[in-house]
Amino acid sequence: MGMVFDLGLAFVVRQTAQTACDMGALVVVQELYWDHLADGIVVINTVAARQQAADVTFANLAPVVRKALITKPVISIAVSNPVGGTGDTGTGEPAVMVEASVTVGTFFLRWLPCLTGGIPMTVRAEPRRVKRTSW
């Protein structure tokens, strides 16, 4: 029964962390340089995007941190602006990656040597723009 409880908790925390990363990634695409966009070039304001993504991701992780369900949340954000060339994704479009690494505390499985510190997990969100070929 304890195993089911701890693994169920890990599943719920994983879904919450994935939602937090998704929300952080979505806020990044709103931080555009509007002057470049007026010229038809899509460029993300890297500094503002990273700050906004970190704020939104941490805000969405706050409930599980407050309830002490996770420890050691680490957020990493990567923004690539391949203006005039191809970036890491092989396209000329900006790319974003928001990743959260957390450790889910275990209640009943702590006696297992490999789970004394909790269950580590990493989730990632990498949004992509879909190019429409026809309407």
N, C-alpha and C positions, 0 to 999 in steps of 0.2 A: 504494500500500500504506500509506503514511504517513497519507493522508487517511482511510482506513478505520480505522486504529488510533486516530487522534485523535477521530473521530466516534463510534466505539464506546466509547471512554473517556468522552466527554461523555454518551452515553446511560446508561452504568452510573452515573455520578455523579449524573445527573438522577434516576434511580430511587432512589438512596441518599438524596438530599436530599428527595425526595417522601416516602419512608418516615419520615425524621426529622421532617418537618412533621406527618405523620399521627400519629405517636406523641406529639408535643408537643401536638397538638390534643386527642387522646384523654385526656391527663392533665389538661387544663383542666376537663373536665366532671366530674372527681372532686372538684374544689375547690368544694364547695357550702356555703352557710350552712345548717346542719342545723336551726337554730331556725325559719328561714323555711320550710324544706321540710316540717317538721312541720305547718305551717299551710296547706300546699298551694301555696306560692309557690316557684318555682324561681329562685334567685339564686346567681350564681357569685361567690365571693370573688375579686375582681379582682386584688388584690396577690399573694395566694398563687398564683393561677392563672398569672399572667404569669411569676412566678419559676419555678414548676415547669415550665411549658412551655419556657422558655428553657433550663433545666438539661437537660431530656430531649432537646430538639432538638440542643443543642450536643453532648451525650454521644453521640447517634447519628451526628453528623457527624464526631466525633473521629477515626475510622479513616481517612477520606479526607483530613483535615487533616494527620494525622501522616505519611501517605505523600506529602504535598505534591502531591496531585492537585488540590486546590482552594486558592484564596487568597481572602482578604477575605470570610469568611462574615459576613453581616449578617442577624440574625433580628429580625423585628418581629411583635408579638403584639397583637391588638386583642380586647377583651372588651366586649360590650354587654349591659347588664342593663336592659331596658325594663320595669321593674316597674309594672304598672298601665296601661301604654300600649303603643304599637307602637314598635319600634326600627327600625334601618336595614333590616332584612329584611322589614318590614311585618307582623311578628308580635309577639306579646307574650312570646315565648320568648327566652332568652338566646342570643346569637350569639358565635361565636369565629372568629378568623382567625389562622392562623400562617403567616408567609411567610418564606422563606429566599432570599436573593440570594447567589450564589456565582460565582466565576470559575474555570473549569476550565482548568488549564494545558495548553498544547499542546506537543507534542514535535517533530512533523514539519511542522506548518503555521505555525510561527512566522515563516517568511519572508514570509507574506502580510501586507501592511500592515494589514489590518483585524483580524488575529488575533495580533499581536505580544504583546498583553497577555493573551491567552487568550480563551476563549469565555464570555461572561457569560450567566447564566441565573437565572431566578427561578421558584420553585415555591411553591404555596400550598395550604393545607388549610383548608377551611371546613365543619366537621361540622354537621349539622342533625339535630334530633330528628324522627323520623317519628311522627306521631300515628296510633294505631291506632283505627279506627272500629268494628271488630268482632274477636272472637276466633275 
